[in-house]
Amino acid sequence: QPSTPFGGGGNGNGNGRGNGGDNGNGRDGGNGNGKPDHLQYIVRVGKNNEEVVYQTAMHKKAKFIKKLKKANALVMKFPDKQTVDDFKSMGYDVEVDQVRYADAGFRGSVENLARQLAEEIPWGIQNVYDGNIPSASYFPDEAQHPICIIDSGYSLNHPDLPNTATAADSNQASGTYYFGEDGCRHGTHVAGTVAASDNNQGVIGVYPDAPGIKIVKVFGQSNSNSCGWTYSSSLIAAVEDCKESGAKIISMSLGGGGSSSFERNAFQSMFDNDDMLVIAAAGNSGNSAKSYPASYSSIMSVGANDVNDQIASFSQYNDEVDISGPGVSVKSTVGTSEYDVYSGTSMATPHVSGVALVL
């Protein structure tokens, strides 16, 4: 089942280790501009049977994609559904690798930087501080609990974003999945809400010029304006990158309808063992359906409200939604020097993540 970045821009990739796959835009073989491969699966392995599982899969003409070390699993592409069923009949724990899509969401008109020379404070930032925006001295030089944003990248050259952000995954410090470019725009909009600079131009974020931001790019690749899609195994790899980078807060403006036990267990482990706060968008379907990963109990699920503090009509509501934040007509950074107005629980999420970072 598909998952989407909720609201705002939209576009994708895959993020993980391994041999890759069919001419895809994802590092794990995700064909980001075409149709996803529904024969990609996650196979649980134990300490003593990993090689047996691998050799059995190779014998059945499966393709190895990557290893999820912390999840004790291998990601494989099987040649057909019958082979998957045969593998399950041998007693192996096999689960479909849920597909995650990017969604164009709700987008306003791009505003050129030349029209943003005078700085403005977006209504959402006013809202979270109840109109009393702190002075620069309020914000510490080092974040006590560093943040990692999993999205479509970060426009490192945008004049209104801190240029100190770095890749949580060293493989994204350059190359096809360079973290510092964002043709999708979604991740840069999210990042601006968290950390846009207080520099007398453009907008400001919840924590202006926030230090130590880490980025993992799971949607979009360099030189592409399409977000496309990724896999749940890519999110598992991404959260591991965030943890290893030293982050204590993870912000994810993405999600979808397909639950994954491997994904659930990965987030639960971080909650139980690593003192991690993971925050994710609740979804934009305007109903009580549950979206994932936001609806796992270990994750803070964020709905959206409007300028009148009313729940947005598109915001999903269920017993896993924990909090809401400004998510309607949110202005933030996009492109290399522009601004745009997006709506969605994707936009609400970084308001909550930014407050967590300040605290």
KEZAFI-383418 format. One record per residue (C-alpha): y, x, z. Coordinates in pm, whole numbers. Each point is the difference from the previous one (the first is absolute). Example, Ala and Ser with C-alpha at 12.3 -4.5 7.8 and 13.67 -1.06 7.14 Angstrom:
# residues 2
{c2: -450	c1: 1230	c3: 780}
{c2: 344	c1: 137	c3: -66}
# end
This chain:
# residues 359
{c2: 0	c1: 0	c3: 0}
{c2: 351	c1: 126	c3: -77}
{c2: 260	c1: 138	c3: 237}
{c2: 368	c1: 39	c3: -74}
{c2: 314	c1: 164	c3: 131}
{c2: 176	c1: -311	c3: 120}
{c2: 337	c1: -53	c3: -160}
{c2: 245	c1: 235	c3: -161}
{c2: -83	c1: 235	c3: -281}
{c2: -355	c1: 49	c3: -96}
{c2: -232	c1: 259	c3: -158}
{c2: -348	c1: 243	c3: 107}
{c2: -258	c1: 277	c3: 25}
{c2: -300	c1: 114	c3: 191}
{c2: 18	c1: 244	c3: 284}
{c2: -301	c1: 197	c3: 111}
{c2: -225	c1: 298	c3: -46}
{c2: -278	c1: 33	c3: -249}
{c2: -103	c1: 31	c3: -359}
{c2: 219	c1: -280	c3: -129}
{c2: -116	c1: -250	c3: -257}
{c2: 76	c1: -160	c3: -330}
{c2: 339	c1: 103	c3: -143}
{c2: 171	c1: -171	c3: 294}
{c2: 345	c1: 33	c3: 148}
{c2: -150	c1: 30	c3: 348}
{c2: -114	c1: 331	c3: 144}
{c2: -325	c1: -173	c3: 86}
{c2: -54	c1: -135	c3: -349}
{c2: 211	c1: -311	c3: 29}
{c2: 103	c1: -118	c3: -349}
{c2: 346	c1: -97	c3: 123}
{c2: 129	c1: -145	c3: -326}
{c2: -318	c1: -179	c3: -101}
{c2: -266	c1: -213	c3: 166}
{c2: -154	c1: 126	c3: 323}
{c2: -366	c1: 99	c3: 11}
{c2: -179	c1: -258	c3: 214}
{c2: -309	c1: 222	c3: 16}
{c2: 164	c1: 247	c3: 237}
{c2: -159	c1: -13	c3: 344}
{c2: 16	c1: 167	c3: 339}
{c2: -336	c1: 114	c3: 139}
{c2: -43	c1: 79	c3: 368}
{c2: -178	c1: 326	c3: 81}
{c2: -126	c1: 159	c3: 320}
{c2: -3	c1: 361	c3: 113}
{c2: -353	c1: 50	c3: -126}
{c2: -18	c1: -206	c3: -318}
{c2: 316	c1: 79	c3: -196}
{c2: -182	c1: 224	c3: -247}
{c2: -280	c1: -256	c3: -41}
{c2: 251	c1: -277	c3: -72}
{c2: 186	c1: 221	c3: -247}
{c2: -316	c1: 107	c3: -187}
{c2: -133	c1: -356	c3: -10}
{c2: 327	c1: -122	c3: -149}
{c2: 2	c1: 279	c3: -258}
{c2: -358	c1: -85	c3: -95}
{c2: 116	c1: -353	c3: -69}
{c2: 280	c1: 128	c3: -226}
{c2: 280	c1: -71	c3: 247}
{c2: 319	c1: 206	c3: -12}
{c2: 125	c1: 169	c3: 315}
{c2: 372	c1: -66	c3: 59}
{c2: 79	c1: 145	c3: 341}
{c2: -108	c1: 42	c3: 359}
{c2: 170	c1: -184	c3: 285}
{c2: -74	c1: 251	c3: 274}
{c2: 134	c1: -189	c3: 300}
{c2: -153	c1: -326	c3: -120}
{c2: -341	c1: 167	c3: -55}
{c2: -19	c1: -141	c3: -350}
{c2: -27	c1: 90	c3: -366}
{c2: 185	c1: -183	c3: -278}
{c2: -212	c1: -59	c3: -311}
{c2: 23	c1: -176	c3: -334}
{c2: -327	c1: -167	c3: -92}
{c2: -103	c1: -64	c3: -361}
{c2: -70	c1: -373	c3: 53}
{c2: -42	c1: -270	c3: 263}
{c2: -381	c1: 24	c3: -7}
{c2: 22	c1: 363	c3: 109}
{c2: 221	c1: -104	c3: 289}
{c2: -255	c1: -261	c3: 105}
{c2: -281	c1: 257	c3: -27}
{c2: 197	c1: 237	c3: 220}
{c2: 54	c1: -271	c3: 261}
{c2: -371	c1: -89	c3: -6}
{c2: -73	c1: 357	c3: 111}
{c2: 184	c1: -76	c3: 322}
{c2: 328	c1: 175	c3: -76}
{c2: 325	c1: -148	c3: 132}
{c2: 198	c1: -64	c3: -320}
{c2: 335	c1: -178	c3: -24}
{c2: 228	c1: -66	c3: -296}
{c2: 307	c1: 225	c3: -6}
{c2: 270	c1: -267	c3: 12}
{c2: 260	c1: 20	c3: -275}
{c2: 365	c1: 22	c3: 105}
{c2: 267	c1: -115	c3: -245}
{c2: 373	c1: 52	c3: -8}
{c2: 215	c1: -310	c3: -55}
{c2: 341	c1: -24	c3: -162}
{c2: 91	c1: -243	c3: 277}
{c2: 356	c1: -125	c3: 30}
{c2: 264	c1: 223	c3: -152}
{c2: 376	c1: -30	c3: -37}
{c2: 229	c1: 182	c3: -242}
{c2: 31	c1: 378	c3: 15}
{c2: 340	c1: 115	c3: 122}
{c2: 125	c1: 335	c3: -126}
{c2: 103	c1: 261	c3: 255}
{c2: 351	c1: -3	c3: -146}
{c2: 38	c1: -349	c3: 150}
{c2: -127	c1: 119	c3: 337}
{c2: 250	c1: 272	c3: 88}
{c2: 105	c1: -203	c3: 304}
{c2: -280	c1: -11	c3: 255}
{c2: -124	c1: -337	c3: 118}
{c2: -232	c1: -97	c3: 282}
{c2: -274	c1: -234	c3: -134}
{c2: -37	c1: -324	c3: 192}
{c2: -348	c1: 99	c3: 117}
{c2: 130	c1: 314	c3: 171}
{c2: 271	c1: -207	c3: 166}
{c2: -270	c1: -243	c3: 108}
{c2: -231	c1: 248	c3: 170}
{c2: 291	c1: 145	c3: 200}
{c2: 153	c1: -342	c3: 69}
{c2: 319	c1: 116	c3: -168}
{c2: 45	c1: 308	c3: 222}
{c2: -86	c1: 293	c3: -228}
{c2: -43	c1: 318	c3: 209}
{c2: 208	c1: 309	c3: -73}
{c2: -164	c1: 310	c3: -148}
{c2: -36	c1: 158	c3: 344}
{c2: -239	c1: -278	c3: 102}
{c2: -271	c1: 127	c3: -233}
{c2: -197	c1: 310	c3: 107}
{c2: -27	c1: 304	c3: -226}
{c2: -379	c1: -21	c3: 18}
{c2: -210	c1: -314	c3: -11}
{c2: -217	c1: -38	c3: 307}
{c2: -257	c1: -193	c3: -203}
{c2: 23	c1: 112	c3: -367}
{c2: -48	c1: -255	c3: -275}
{c2: -220	c1: 9	c3: -310}
{c2: 72	c1: -245	c3: -285}
{c2: -293	c1: -91	c3: -227}
{c2: 139	c1: -145	c3: -323}
{c2: 105	c1: 102	c3: -351}
{c2: 186	c1: 320	c3: 87}
{c2: 352	c1: 97	c3: 102}
{c2: 294	c1: 90	c3: -222}
{c2: 73	c1: 333	c3: 162}
{c2: 316	c1: 54	c3: -208}
{c2: 161	c1: -333	c3: 90}
{c2: 340	c1: 86	c3: 154}
{c2: -41	c1: -264	c3: 272}
{c2: -341	c1: 114	c3: 128}
{c2: -76	c1: 300	c3: 224}
{c2: -130	c1: 291	c3: -208}
{c2: -219	c1: 121	c3: 285}
{c2: -290	c1: -239	c3: -68}
{c2: -326	c1: 175	c3: -84}
{c2: -345	c1: -85	c3: -134}
{c2: -259	c1: -84	c3: 265}
{c2: -260	c1: 115	c3: -253}
{c2: 73	c1: 354	c3: -122}
{c2: -157	c1: -91	c3: -335}
{c2: 298	c1: -230	c3: -59}
{c2: 260	c1: 272	c3: 47}
{c2: -8	c1: 41	c3: -379}
{c2: -194	c1: -116	c3: -304}
{c2: -96	c1: -339	c3: -138}
{c2: 33	c1: -177	c3: 333}
{c2: 312	c1: 177	c3: 122}
{c2: 126	c1: -189	c3: 303}
{c2: 368	c1: 64	c3: -77}
{c2: 14	c1: -225	c3: -308}
{c2: -29	c1: -377	c3: -5}
{c2: 3	c1: -176	c3: -336}
{c2: -131	c1: -310	c3: 178}
{c2: 313	c1: -12	c3: 225}
{c2: -183	c1: -197	c3: 269}
{c2: -59	c1: 295	c3: 234}
{c2: 358	c1: 124	c3: -35}
{c2: 135	c1: -345	c3: 88}
{c2: -222	c1: -5	c3: 309}
{c2: 108	c1: 352	c3: 99}
{c2: 368	c1: -87	c3: -33}
{c2: -36	c1: -281	c3: 249}
{c2: -154	c1: 243	c3: 247}
{c2: 225	c1: 300	c3: -53}
{c2: 289	c1: -33	c3: -249}
{c2: 277	c1: 243	c3: 98}
{c2: 325	c1: -82	c3: 178}
{c2: 213	c1: 191	c3: -253}
{c2: 284	c1: -236	c3: -98}
{c2: -179	c1: -123	c3: -312}
{c2: -274	c1: -244	c3: -89}
{c2: -187	c1: -149	c3: 295}
{c2: -138	c1: 116	c3: 334}
{c2: -348	c1: -32	c3: 146}
{c2: -128	c1: -95	c3: 344}
{c2: -19	c1: 371	c3: 89}
{c2: 255	c1: 174	c3: -228}
{c2: -120	c1: 339	c3: -124}
{c2: -322	c1: -33	c3: 199}
{c2: -165	c1: 342	c3: 36}
{c2: -356	c1: 94	c3: -81}
{c2: -93	c1: -287	c3: -233}
{c2: -344	c1: 42	c3: -157}
{c2: -96	c1: -170	c3: -327}
{c2: -334	c1: -86	c3: -160}
{c2: 13	c1: -134	c3: -353}
{c2: -271	c1: -255	c3: -77}
{c2: 177	c1: -201	c3: -272}
{c2: 142	c1: 152	c3: -318}
{c2: -20	c1: 345	c3: -151}
{c2: 266	c1: 237	c3: -126}
{c2: 173	c1: -96	c3: -325}
{c2: -117	c1: -361	c3: 32}
{c2: 198	c1: -312	c3: 87}
{c2: -312	c1: -203	c3: 70}
{c2: -142	c1: -46	c3: 351}
{c2: -341	c1: -119	c3: -119}
{c2: -270	c1: 0	c3: 268}
{c2: -210	c1: 205	c3: 237}
{c2: -311	c1: -37	c3: 218}
{c2: -56	c1: -64	c3: 371}
{c2: -173	c1: 339	c3: 13}
{c2: 333	c1: 148	c3: -107}
{c2: 172	c1: -161	c3: 299}
{c2: -266	c1: 143	c3: 230}
{c2: 68	c1: 347	c3: -145}
{c2: 376	c1: -58	c3: 28}
{c2: -5	c1: -92	c3: 369}
{c2: -203	c1: 312	c3: 70}
{c2: 267	c1: 203	c3: -179}
{c2: 266	c1: -166	c3: 215}
{c2: -186	c1: 76	c3: 320}
{c2: -65	c1: 361	c3: -95}
{c2: 370	c1: 44	c3: -84}
{c2: 91	c1: -82	c3: 360}
{c2: 131	c1: -353	c3: -58}
{c2: -32	c1: -255	c3: 279}
{c2: 136	c1: -301	c3: -193}
{c2: -136	c1: -117	c3: -336}
{c2: 198	c1: -248	c3: -211}
{c2: -179	c1: -187	c3: -280}
{c2: 182	c1: -256	c3: -213}
{c2: -318	c1: -102	c3: -181}
{c2: -310	c1: -208	c3: 46}
{c2: -226	c1: -264	c3: -146}
{c2: -272	c1: -255	c3: 53}
{c2: -308	c1: 222	c3: 6}
{c2: -121	c1: 113	c3: 343}
{c2: -192	c1: 329	c3: 27}
{c2: -210	c1: 106	c3: 298}
{c2: 56	c1: 367	c3: -84}
{c2: 376	c1: -55	c3: -8}
{c2: -10	c1: -205	c3: 322}
{c2: -202	c1: 267	c3: 181}
{c2: 234	c1: 278	c3: -115}
{c2: 306	c1: -177	c3: 140}
{c2: -179	c1: -102	c3: 318}
{c2: -100	c1: 360	c3: 62}
{c2: 361	c1: 112	c3: -35}
{c2: 111	c1: -269	c3: 242}
{c2: -270	c1: 82	c3: 255}
{c2: -13	c1: 378	c3: -25}
{c2: 318	c1: 135	c3: -156}
{c2: 282	c1: -199	c3: 159}
{c2: 124	c1: -114	c3: -342}
{c2: 225	c1: -299	c3: -66}
{c2: -79	c1: -145	c3: -344}
{c2: 236	c1: -263	c3: -142}
{c2: -69	c1: -204	c3: -316}
{c2: 137	c1: -290	c3: -204}
{c2: -148	c1: -342	c3: 76}
{c2: 19	c1: -127	c3: -360}
{c2: 212	c1: -218	c3: -226}
{c2: -219	c1: -301	c3: -79}
{c2: 186	c1: -236	c3: 234}
{c2: -320	c1: -126	c3: 159}
{c2: -235	c1: 74	c3: 291}
{c2: -233	c1: 225	c3: -199}
{c2: -73	c1: 341	c3: 148}
{c2: 90	c1: 316	c3: -188}
{c2: -137	c1: 345	c3: 61}
{c2: 47	c1: 253	c3: 143}
{c2: 271	c1: -192	c3: 194}
{c2: -249	c1: -250	c3: 144}
{c2: -225	c1: 255	c3: 167}
{c2: 49	c1: -33	c3: 375}
{c2: 98	c1: 367	c3: 39}
{c2: 301	c1: -38	c3: -233}
{c2: 343	c1: -153	c3: 65}
{c2: 42	c1: -271	c3: -264}
{c2: 358	c1: -69	c3: -111}
{c2: 133	c1: -326	c3: -141}
{c2: 348	c1: -52	c3: -150}
{c2: 304	c1: -191	c3: 118}
{c2: 333	c1: -75	c3: -170}
{c2: 360	c1: 57	c3: 101}
{c2: -11	c1: -317	c3: 213}
{c2: -306	c1: 127	c3: 191}
{c2: -218	c1: -261	c3: -172}
{c2: -347	c1: 95	c3: -120}
{c2: 16	c1: 69	c3: -374}
{c2: -169	c1: -261	c3: -217}
{c2: -228	c1: 263	c3: -158}
{c2: -104	c1: 167	c3: 327}
{c2: -366	c1: -42	c3: 95}
{c2: -73	c1: -138	c3: 346}
{c2: -321	c1: 23	c3: 201}
{c2: -128	c1: 109	c3: 342}
{c2: 17	c1: 369	c3: -97}
{c2: 374	c1: 6	c3: -80}
{c2: 163	c1: 182	c3: 292}
{c2: 370	c1: 16	c3: -85}
{c2: 249	c1: -74	c3: -275}
{c2: 291	c1: 198	c3: -139}
{c2: 279	c1: -35	c3: -259}
{c2: -171	c1: -55	c3: -334}
{c2: 225	c1: -214	c3: -221}
{c2: 257	c1: 155	c3: -236}
{c2: -27	c1: 346	c3: 150}
{c2: 213	c1: 268	c3: -166}
{c2: -133	c1: 355	c3: -1}
{c2: -43	c1: 316	c3: -205}
{c2: -188	c1: 9	c3: -332}
{c2: -30	c1: 241	c3: -291}
{c2: 177	c1: 332	c3: 22}
{c2: 345	c1: -132	c3: 88}
{c2: -10	c1: -379	c3: -3}
{c2: -30	c1: -298	c3: 233}
{c2: -176	c1: -333	c3: -37}
{c2: -61	c1: -322	c3: 191}
{c2: -365	c1: -89	c3: 66}
{c2: -169	c1: -271	c3: 206}
{c2: -345	c1: 4	c3: 155}
{c2: -198	c1: 89	c3: 309}
{c2: 4	c1: 348	c3: -155}
{c2: 372	c1: 7	c3: 81}
{c2: -50	c1: -135	c3: 353}
{c2: -258	c1: 265	c3: 86}
{c2: 230	c1: 306	c3: -15}
{c2: 252	c1: -172	c3: 229}
{c2: -274	c1: -21	c3: 264}
{c2: -126	c1: 351	c3: -78}
{c2: 353	c1: 136	c3: 25}
{c2: 53	c1: -155	c3: 343}
{c2: -333	c1: 147	c3: 116}
{c2: 119	c1: 339	c3: -124}
{c2: 326	c1: -27	c3: 196}
{c2: -190	c1: -95	c3: 315}
# end
